[in-house]
């Protein structure tokens, strides 16, 4: 965050840092929103298979499906920070930034080797598959449905979750 703010004109640094903190809080709150939404979707889908059990229990069990994401982040965040710290980001003036707001991110991402980006995509897919397995068994136990039925119910939010993660990485590459 501080590395990126160094590339900005003085007049924008405080706005950038404030925006970064807002993003951090939003990410934290978004995690809980995603947890609630995924649990609610799986709970609702399992109703089609006559699932029995409380939403609270589905919510509790669905939380375990986010553990792989936390472990994946424990790997990718430090490596990403290493590349960010090593990056040399040119100073960007206000006119350049106004003409192309993504110039800052593109400048930073250009320092990430392709092997890292592809490894991160692979890791995200593995984490998503691991989450799918956890959510399948969580739903089976929380809603008392058969394993195949739980897998069907867990597959839809997992596919959306995985697609979102991959698309975020692909957007960085563009």
C-alpha positions in Angstrom: 0.0 0.0 0.0 2.8 2.4 0.9 4.8 1.3 -2.1 1.9 2.3 -4.4 1.3 5.6 -2.7 4.9 6.6 -3.4 4.1 6.6 -7.2 1.3 9.1 -6.8 1.4 12.9 -6.6 1.5 14.3 -3.1 -2.1 15.6 -3.4 -3.5 12.1 -4.0 -1.4 10.1 -1.4 -3.8 10.6 1.5 -6.8 9.7 -0.6 -5.1 6.6 -1.8 -4.2 5.5 1.7 -7.7 6.2 2.9 -9.1 4.2 0.0 -6.8 1.3 0.8 -8.1 1.2 4.4 -11.7 1.3 3.2 -10.9 -1.6 0.8 -9.4 -3.5 3.7 -12.5 -3.1 5.8 -14.8 -3.9 2.8 -12.8 -7.1 2.2 -13.3 -8.1 5.8 -17.0 -7.4 5.7 -17.3 -9.0 2.3 -15.9 -12.2 3.7 -18.8 -12.5 6.1 -21.3 -11.5 3.5 -20.0 -14.2 1.2 -20.2 -16.7 4.1 -23.8 -15.8 4.8 -24.8 -15.9 1.1 -23.1 -19.2 0.3 -24.6 -20.8 3.4 -28.1 -19.4 2.5 -27.8 -20.6 -1.1 -26.7 -24.1 -0.1 -29.4 -24.2 2.6 -32.0 -23.2 0.0 -30.8 -25.6 -2.6 -30.8 -28.5 -0.2 -34.5 -27.8 0.5 -35.2 -29.2 -3.0 -33.8 -32.5 -1.6 -35.9 -32.4 1.5 -33.0 -31.2 3.6 -33.7 -30.9 7.3 -31.8 -28.7 9.7 -31.5 -25.1 10.7 -29.9 -22.3 8.7 -27.7 -21.5 11.8 -26.2 -25.0 11.6 -25.6 -24.7 7.8 -24.0 -21.3 8.5 -21.7 -22.8 11.1 -20.7 -25.8 9.0 -20.2 -23.7 5.8 -17.7 -21.5 7.7 -15.2 -24.4 7.6 -15.3 -24.2 3.8 -13.4 -20.9 4.1 -10.5 -22.4 5.9 -8.7 -23.5 2.7 -9.0 -19.8 1.5 -7.3 -18.6 4.6 -4.5 -21.1 4.2 -4.1 -20.2 0.5 -4.0 -16.5 1.5 -1.3 -17.3 4.0 0.8 -18.5 1.0 0.0 -16.0 -1.7 -0.1 -12.8 0.4 3.5 -12.9 1.6 4.8 -13.8 -1.9 2.7 -11.0 -3.4 4.1 -8.5 -0.9 7.6 -9.7 -1.7 7.1 -8.8 -5.4 5.4 -5.5 -4.5 8.3 -4.5 -2.3 10.8 -5.3 -5.0 9.0 -3.5 -7.7 10.2 -0.1 -9.0 7.1 1.9 -9.7 7.6 5.1 -11.6 6.1 8.3 -10.3 2.8 9.0 -12.1 1.5 12.5 -12.5 -2.1 13.6 -12.1 -2.7 13.9 -15.9 -1.5 10.3 -16.6 -3.6 9.0 -13.7 -6.6 10.9 -15.0 -6.2 9.6 -18.5 -5.7 6.0 -17.4 -6.6 5.2 -13.7 -5.4 1.6 -14.1 -1.8 2.6 -15.0 -0.8 2.2 -11.4 -2.0 -1.4 -11.1 -0.7 -2.3 -14.5 2.7 -0.9 -13.6 2.8 -3.0 -10.4 1.4 -6.2 -11.9 4.1 -6.1 -14.6 6.6 -7.0 -11.9 4.9 -10.3 -11.1 6.4 -13.2 -13.1 4.0 -15.2 -15.2 5.0 -18.3 -13.2 3.7 -16.7 -10.0 0.4 -15.7 -11.6 -0.2 -19.1 -13.0 0.8 -20.7 -9.7 -1.7 -18.4 -7.9 -4.5 -19.4 -10.3 -3.7 -23.1 -9.8 -3.6 -22.6 -6.0 -6.9 -20.8 -6.1 -8.5 -23.6 -8.1 -7.1 -26.2 -5.6 -8.4 -24.1 -2.7 -11.8 -23.9 -4.4 -11.9 -27.7 -4.9 -11.0 -28.2 -1.3 -13.7 -25.8 -0.2 -16.2 -27.7 -2.3 -15.3 -31.0 -0.5 -15.7 -29.4 2.9 -19.0 -27.7 1.9 -20.3 -31.0 0.5 -19.7 -32.8 3.8 -20.8 -29.8 5.8 -24.1 -29.7 3.9 -24.6 -33.5 4.2 -24.3 -33.3 8.0 -26.0 -29.9 8.5 -29.1 -30.7 6.4 -29.2 -34.5 6.5 -29.1 -35.1 2.8 -27.3 -37.7 0.8 -23.7 -37.1 -0.3 -24.6 -36.8 -4.0 -27.4 -34.3 -3.2 -25.0 -32.3 -0.9 -22.5 -32.2 -3.8 -25.0 -30.8 -6.2 -26.0 -28.1 -3.7 -22.4 -27.2 -2.9 -21.4 -27.2 -6.6 -23.3 -24.1 -7.6 -21.9 -21.7 -5.0 -18.5 -23.3 -5.4 -18.5 -22.7 -9.1 -19.5 -19.0 -8.6 -16.9 -18.6 -5.8 -14.2 -20.2 -8.0 -15.1 -18.2 -11.0 -15.0 -15.0 -9.1 -11.4 -15.8 -7.8 -10.1 -16.7 -11.2 -11.7 -13.7 -12.9 -10.1 -11.4 -10.3 -6.7 -12.8 -11.2 -7.4 -12.7 -15.0 -8.4 -9.0 -14.6 -5.0 -8.3 -13.1 -3.4 -9.7 -16.2 -5.3 -7.6 -18.7 
